Amino acid sequence: MAELIRKPRVMHKAMTEVRHAFAMSGVVSEVVIRDDLKYLHLVIMESLRLHPPVPLLIPRECREPCQVAGYDVPRGMQVLVNAWALGRDERYWPDGVEKFRPERFECDSKVAAEVVDFRGSNFELVPFGAGRRMCPGMAFALSNAEITLASLLFHFDWVAPGVVDPAELDMTEVFGVTTQRKAKLPLRPILRVPVPDVNTLH
């Protein structure tokens, strides 16, 4: 939500997509999310790139001596993968690594969602880990993120009281086992009562 508040254009685009998809039913549905909410999915991918839930993935043990980026890694050495740093590496994410741009995952970009995903086959985006030991709750986490975000955007308009310039919102993070914002984000939801469009009911 903090990134969406910082980027009103992205918030508007995601909100428009969500509200259009559920205009007739008036309720957020998981089936529609998977099929029709492509931009919402891109927003979540970009959020996971910039703010992985766990910045350092679970330690792995090297099973045989190898060399990584010119460094000798002996057998038995514990290795930590920095998912946070990978999401900000300019070699993989051109056009401003610190910028929140869900469009970077669109079909015509170099890192299209069809090419780069977070299911463990692309090592530049590994918020859930990779390989056989990747997070078993990934599908559950993604479904929850999608339905929660879709519901928040469908039912409410959002204002950040006291924030003069949303682009200047402090995004400093506190590192621990999980990543979170250092400063609280006070938001005010404005209830929106969606009414199905009578023209689309015919």
N, C-alpha and C positions, 0 to 999 in steps of 0.2 A: 504494500500500500504506500510506503514511503516513496518508492520510485515513481509510482503513478501520480502521487501528489506533486512531486518535483517536475513531472512532465505532463502538464494538462492535455497536450495534444494526444499523447499515448492513452491517457485515461479516457478521453472522449472517444477515441477510436475503439477501444476495448468495450466501453460502456454501450456504444451504439451497436456493436456487433451482438453483445449479450441481449440487449433489449429488443433488437430486431428478431433474434432467434426465438425468444420466449414471449413475444407480443401476443400471439393468439392464445396460448395456454395460460399465461399469467403465473406459471410456476417453473422453477428451474428443474430441468430433468437431465439425468446423467447421459442418456442416449443422445440427446441433442448436443451436449457438450462435446462428445467424441466426434460427431459427424460434422457439425456446423461451426464450431467456435475455433477456427484456425488461429486467429490473431491472439485470442486468450492463451492458447497453447504457446505461441511465440513469446508472449509476455512472461509466462512462467519459466520458459527455457532461459530467457535473458536474466531473469531474477536469480535462477540457480547458477548461472555463469558468474554473475557478480557477487552473489551472496550464498555460497554453498552452505547447507545446514551444518555440516561438519568440515571445518577448514583443513584439518589434517586427517587423512583417512586412516583406518585401522592399520597398525604396523604389520608389515610383512617380513618374513625371514627369508634371506637369500639361501636357496637350496644348493647352489653351486657357485664357485667363483666366477665373477663376470666383470665387465667394465661398462660403466654408465657415464657418458659425457666425459670420457677421459679419466675417470676415477675408478680405481680398483675397489671392487666390493667383494670382500672375502665371504666364504661360506659361513652361514650362521649369523651374519650381520643383520640387525633389524633395520628396515627401511621404512620411512614415512613418506607418503605422497602428499604434497601440498596442493590440494584442490583449489584453494583460494588463489594461489599464485598462478596456477595453470589458467584459470579464468581471466587473468589479467596479463597474460603473456602476449606481447605485441606480434610475435611471430605467427600466432594462431588467430589473433583477433585484430585485424587491421581496422583502420577508421575509428580510432579512439577507444582504448580498452576501458576507460572509466566511464564512458558514455553509456547510458541506458537506452539501447536501440533494438527493440524486438525485431525490427525489419532486417537486421543482419542475418536472420535465419530464414528469410523468404526465399522462394525458389530460385530467383535470378541472382542471388548473392553467392559469394564464394563459399560461405558456410551455411548453405541451405539446410533447413530442418530435415530434409530427406537424406542429406549427406552426413550431417553432424547431428547425433542425438546423444542423450545421456544414459543410454542403456548399456554402456560399458565397452562399446566397440570403437569409440573415438576418444583417445586419451587426452585430448585438449579440453574435454568437458566431462568430468567424472564426479558430479556431486553425490552420487550414490555408490562410488567405487567402480570396480571393473572385474571382469573374470568370474570365476566360480564363486568367489566370496563377496560378490557385490551385495548391497543391502537387499534382503529378501522382502522388505516392506516397501520397495520402490513404487510398485503399481498402486498400493494402498495410499501412500503419501501423495502421489500425483493426483489420484482421483479426489482425495480430500482437498488438495490445494485448488483444483479446478472447480469443484462444486462450491467451495467456500467463496472463492474469488468471484465466480459467476453470480452467486447469491448476493454478495455485498454490492456488486455493480448493478445488478438488476433492481434491487429493492431500495437502494439509497443513492442520494447525491452526497458528495463528501466535501467538507470544508475543513481547512486547517486554521482554527482561530489563532490569531497572534502571529501568523506567518505572513510577512509582507511580500516577500519574493520567494515563491515555492522553489525556484531553481537554486536558491542559496541554502536550502534545508541541510542541516548538518547530518552527514551520513557516516560519521565516525562509528566504527564498530568496536565492540569489546570482544576479545577473543577468549575462548575457553573451550570446553568440550564442544559447545555449539556456538555459532556466530549470532550475535544480536546487536541491535543499535545501542550506542552508548546513551544517547538522550532519548527520552520518551517521545512518542509521537501523538500529541493530543489531536484527535480528529473528532469532528462533529458530524454524525450522520443525519441527513434530512430525509425522512421517510417519503418514499414515492409510491403512491398506490397505482400500480399499473392496471389500466383498463383495456381489455382487448379491443382492437380497432374493428368497428362494425363493418367496414368495407372489406376486410379480409375474411369475415365469417361466411361469406356466400360461397 
